Amino acid sequence: MNETIRQLTGDDFQALQDMDTGIDDDYVIRVFDRISTGPNRIFGLFQDGQLASIGGYTIFAGSYAMLGRMRSDLRFRGQSLSSRLMAHVRDAALEHPGIRFVGANTQEFNLPAQRVLEKIGLSRQAELFSAITETVEVFETGAAPWRKIDSHDEKMRWLEAVYIRSGRVFPLECYYPFPATPDLFSGEAFAQWDFHENPARDRIVITKHDVKKYDYLHTIYPWEDLFDQPGLWETLRAPFEKIRHDSREGAFVWIDLTRAQASKLPDGHPFDLPSPWFLYGTELD
């Protein structure tokens, strides 16, 4: 049997559509042009010319490679194809100069993906719950929204104090958390985030508009007192209303929670709380 691995191009789109992955309405097919160009790559493992397994990576902030988009044709499973393919994808990502972290994000129940990631040398780094809701009004207390921070230096002081010094995970985008380093907060993406500080100046909430098919107000709050800070949820109201007004597919608030934060969600909360995501990865010298 002849087996080859190579980067996929537009010429391979029909072969991708012909795969039997068991996934209905697979986003990889819907957005193939976008996730196979620019900082994104998709690779395929072919057996006797037939596309049997795919996987890829995206480069973030010039220094972080996130692996993913693993799929195998059901007719070829049980042959460790994903492990061989993703080892190739990992090595291809490492060819980019300046890469300091290679990782992947997968849900708790996806044991096959976790085994693949462990086989290629990645270990579990963090756990986050992606809590999603269509409303924030239920948590409002009538307090005033928090003060918006406009100063770049002030934003960086907060990131240094809360994230960089501890190396804790920062959710750069929906589905894409990374260990925090100064490299992560450079470039155009930084300007897209809004920072708001509470009156006591000991808490911040960070938000930005993210699109992953649906429109999200991606919200980052690293403390456990998520429901004990007057004005926090009022701060989210205006940017979320704007996103909801302009959205065609649907709008939601997305907030990444630690297990401790998730345990403090009040009874009857409006969040959809699926199983947690595990960040796997390895940091490079």
N, C-alpha and C positions, 0 to 999 in steps of 0.2 A: 504494500500500500504506500502510495506517495503522499507525504505530508509536507506542507509548506505553510509558513506564516509570513504575512506581509501586511503593509498598511493598506487600508481600503480607500478607494476613490469613488467618484460618482459612477464609474463604469461597473462597480460592484453592487449597485443599488438593487438590481433585480435579484441577484443572488441572496442579498439580505432579506428581501421580501419573501423569497422562496423557503427560508428557514422555518422549521416547525418548532417554535420555542414554547408554545402553549401560552404566550402572553397576548392578551387581547389589547388592541389599540396601543401598541408599544411606542413609547415616545422616541425611542432610538430611530425608528423608521420615520416618524413624523418630523423630526428635526435633524435628520441625518446630515444635511448640508451644513448646519451650524456646528454640530459636534464633531465634525471631521475636518474642520479648517481652523485657521488662526492658531490659538493656543491649544486646540483640541486635536486629538488623533484617535482613530478607530483602527484596530488591527483585526485580521481574520485568520483563523487556522483552517486550511483547506485540506481535505482528504480526497485524493484522486479527483481534484478539481472542484469538489463540492464544498461550499462554505459550511463548516460544522460548528464553529465556535467563534465568538467575537468578544472583544474587550478593548478598553482604551484608557486614555488619561487626558487631564486638562492641567495646564500650568497656571498657577495663580501667583500674582505678585512677583513673577520671575524666579521664585525660589521654592515654590511648593508644588509638588505633583500629586494630584488626586487620581487614583486609579478607580475604574468602575465600568459600568455598562456591560457586565459579564452576562452573556447568554450562550447557551448551547442548543443545538438542534436535538430534539428528543430522540431522534433515531441514532444519535452518536454518543449518548450519555453513557457513563460507566467506564470511560476510557481515559479519565484524568486529563481531558483536553483543556479544561479551563486552567488547570495548574500549569501546564506547559505554555499555554498562550500567555497567561498573566505574568509568568516569569520573563517572557520576552517583552511584554509591555513595560514591566518594571525597568528592565535594562534599557529600553528605548527612552524612557523618561529620564533616566540617569545620564543619558548622553547630553542633555541640555546643560550648558555651563551655569554654575551657581545654584544648582538644586541642593537644598539643605534638608528637605523633608519629603518623604514619599509615604503616602497614606491611602486609605480607602475607608468608606463609610458604609456600614451594612446593618440591617435590623437584627434584633436579638434572636428572632426565630429563624433567620437564614443561616442555619448551621453549615450547609455546603459551602457557601461563600466564605464563612469564617475559616473553614478548613483550608480552602484555597489560599487565603491570605496568610495563614500561619505557615503553610508549606513554602511560600515565597519569601519568608523571613520577616513578616510584619507581626507586631504584637499589639494587644489592646491598649489604647492610650486613655480613652475617656468614654463616658456614657452620657447621652443627652436624650431627653424626651422632647419631641416636636409637638408642642401644644398649639392647637389651631382653633380659632373661634371667629364667628361672624359678628360678635358684639362685644363691646367693652363697657357699655353703660351700666351693667349690673354691678360693677365694682366701684363706680364713682361715688364720692362722698360729698360732692359740692365744693370741694376745695379748689383753689386756683391752680391752673397748670404751672408747671415748673419753668424756671428761667432758661431760655435757649442760650447755649454757649456758641459764640461765633469765632472766638480766638483759636487759631490753629495750635498755638503753644499751650493754651489751657486744655484743649482736647488731648494733646499728647501727654500732658502731666497726668490726666486721669488714666489714660491707657497704660502709662508707665507704672503708676501706683497700683492699679487693679489687676492688670493682665501681664505685662511684660516681666516685671520682677518675679512673679510667681511662675511664669511659663504656663499659666492655665490656658485652657482651650478657649479660643475666640471664634464664634460662628460668623465667618466672613460673609457667607451667603446661606440661604436656605439649603440644607443638605451638605454644606461644606464648612465644617469646623477645622481649625488648625491650631497647633501650639503657638502662642503669641510671641512674636519677636518684632523688633523694629521694622524688619523687612516687610512684614505683613501689612503695615500701616503706611506704606508709601504709594505714590501714584495717584491716579484719578479716582480710584474707588474711595479713598479717604474723604474726598470732598462730597460724596453722596450721603454720608452719614450725618444725622442731626443728633446733637448732644443736648440734653436738658438736665439741669442741676436743681436739686430740691432746695428749699429755703435754708435748711441747716448746713448746706454745702458739704454733706457727707454721703450723698447718693447721686448717681446719674442714671439716666435711661438713654439708650442709644437706639435710634430707629432709622430705617431707610426703606425705600420702595424696592421690592424685589419681584421678579416675574419668573415663575416656574409653571408655565401654562396659565395658572391663575395669578392674580395680583395679590401681593402680600405686603402688609406693613411688618417688616422683619424687625422684631423688638429684642433687644439685648439688655438684660438686667441681672447682674451677678450675685445679688444678695438674696437671702431667704425670706425677707420681710416684704414680699411682693404684694401682699394684701393689707399691709399695715402702714403704708406710706401715703398720707393724704396728698392728693393732686397727681399721683402717678398715672392713674387711668384717665384722668381728665387731660393729661398731657398727650395721650395717644388719640384722643377723640378727633381733633382737627385734621392731623395728617391721614388718619384712617378714613375719615369722611371724604377727603379729597380723592384718595385712591378708589374708594367705592363709587364715587360719582363718575369717575372716568373709566371704570373697568367695564369690559365687555364680557369676559369669561366668568367673572366672580371675584370678590375681594374678601380677604381674611386677615386677621392678625395672627402672626406666627411668632411664638416665643420659645426659645430653646431653654428647657428646664433641666436642672440636675435632679437626681432622685430625691434629694432633700427638699428641693423646691416643689417638686411634683407631689410629695407627700403632704404638703400644706395647702393644696387646692381645697377650697371649701366644698362642703356637700352641695350637690346640685349645680356645680360649676358648668359653664357652657362650652368647655373645651373638648374637642376631639383629641384624645390622648392615646395614640397607638403605642405599640411596643417600642422600647427605647432603641436608639441608634447607637452602635458601637463604632468609635473611631479607632481604626488600626493604623499603625505606622511605624516608621523608623526614622530617627534623626541622624543626619550625616555630619561628620566633622568638617 
